[in-house]
Amino acid sequence: MISYKPFYETLLKKNITEYQLIFKQGFSANTLHRIKKGMAITTKTLDDLCYVLDCEVSDIIKFEKE
């Protein structure tokens, strides 16, 4: 199962809020809702998040065996 726990840790570490991602970086509220609920996001969105947050994919998602 893919976990987005690293995403929230990265936001905290970089002092960036979801509000800033939506209103200053142009991410949709639906995208952040999908992340919060553990739903799938596209690789394009993942790429965009890595670019904006200046981080690696592993700083946004990780795989957890159930």
C-alpha positions as CSV (number, residue, x, y, z in Angstrom):
1,M,0.0,0.0,0.0
2,I,1.3,3.5,-0.8
3,S,1.5,5.8,2.1
4,Y,1.6,9.6,1.9
5,K,3.0,10.0,5.4
6,P,6.4,11.4,4.1
7,F,4.4,14.1,2.2
8,Y,3.1,15.6,5.4
9,E,6.5,15.3,7.1
10,T,8.1,17.1,4.1
11,L,5.5,19.9,4.2
12,L,6.2,20.3,7.9
13,K,10.0,20.3,7.4
14,K,9.8,22.9,4.7
15,N,7.2,25.0,6.5
16,I,4.7,24.8,3.6
17,T,0.9,24.5,4.1
18,E,-1.8,22.9,2.0
19,Y,-3.2,26.3,1.6
20,Q,0.0,27.5,-0.1
21,L,0.0,24.5,-2.4
22,I,-3.6,25.3,-3.5
23,F,-3.5,29.1,-3.7
24,K,0.1,29.9,-4.5
25,Q,1.3,26.8,-6.4
26,G,-2.0,25.9,-8.2
27,F,-2.6,22.4,-7.0
28,S,-6.3,21.5,-6.8
29,A,-8.0,21.0,-3.5
30,N,-9.2,17.6,-4.9
31,T,-5.6,16.5,-5.3
32,L,-4.8,17.2,-1.7
33,H,-8.1,15.6,-0.7
34,R,-7.0,12.4,-2.6
35,I,-3.6,12.4,-0.8
36,K,-5.2,12.9,2.6
37,K,-7.6,10.0,1.9
38,G,-4.7,7.8,0.7
39,M,-6.1,7.6,-2.9
40,A,-4.2,7.4,-6.1
41,I,-2.6,10.5,-7.7
42,T,-1.0,10.7,-11.1
43,T,2.7,10.5,-11.7
44,K,2.4,14.0,-13.2
45,T,1.1,15.3,-9.9
46,L,3.9,13.4,-8.1
47,D,6.4,15.0,-10.5
48,D,4.9,18.5,-9.9
49,L,5.0,18.0,-6.1
50,C,8.6,17.0,-6.2
51,Y,9.4,20.1,-8.3
52,V,7.6,22.5,-6.1
53,L,8.8,21.0,-2.8
54,D,12.3,20.5,-4.2
55,C,12.4,16.9,-3.0
56,E,12.6,13.3,-4.1
57,V,9.7,10.9,-4.7
58,S,10.6,9.1,-1.4
59,D,9.9,12.4,0.4
60,I,6.3,12.2,-0.8
61,I,5.3,8.5,-0.9
62,K,6.5,5.2,0.5
63,F,5.4,1.6,0.1
64,E,4.2,-0.2,3.2
65,K,3.4,-3.9,3.2
66,E,0.1,-4.7,4.7
